[in-house]
């Protein structure tokens, strides 16, 4: 699996795009990078500043080699972070279901959508401090 990690809006929205088969090694690398980004943004935003949201684009995920222990470890690590909304986007209903269960286990505010546009509209409506979220040029169909 590969992934691309960037700021969609600096210090406000992390965008991660997963491509291929999800595996624990790449997932752990992604988590370490994103935790660092989120911690630095939370420090820059201040104690009472805005939260950092994450949009996970899993439209190009073709499979998973993650086991239950991998998922439990990932979700446990999230409990230690100050997070905003965690948005998971996948065209596959079963992937959205598993993402929902995992996020519920951790107690993180989350939503799952089939398209990136739905994710953007949700965040714009639920965090008006963001303003208009820049749209991506292309969207995969999964």
C-alpha positions, 0 to 999 in steps of 0.5 A: 500500500502507498499513501499520500499525506498532506494539508488540505487546509494548513493546520486545519484539515489533514488529507490522506489518500490510501492506494492499493492493499492496506497493510500494517507497516504502511498504516503505522508509518502513516499514523506516526506522520499524521500524529506529528502533523496533528500535534504540531497543528494543535500547538500552533492553533493553541489550547482553545484553538480550532481542532484538526480534522482528518479526511481519509480518501480510501477510494483507491484501496483494493484490499486489506491485510490488516488484522484485528490487532492492527486496528485495535492498536491504531484506534488506541493510539488515536485516543491520546490525540486532540482530534476534530472530525475523522471523515472516512471516504470509500465507495465500498459500504463494508469498508465504511461500516468497519471504519464506523465500528473502529471509530466508535470503539475509540470514541472519536467524532466520525462520519463515513461517506461514499464521495469526497464531495459529501465529506467536504460538504459535511465539514463545511456545514459542521465547522463553519470556521473552515470556510469553503474547502478547496476541492480536489481536481479529480476523484477516483471511483473506487 
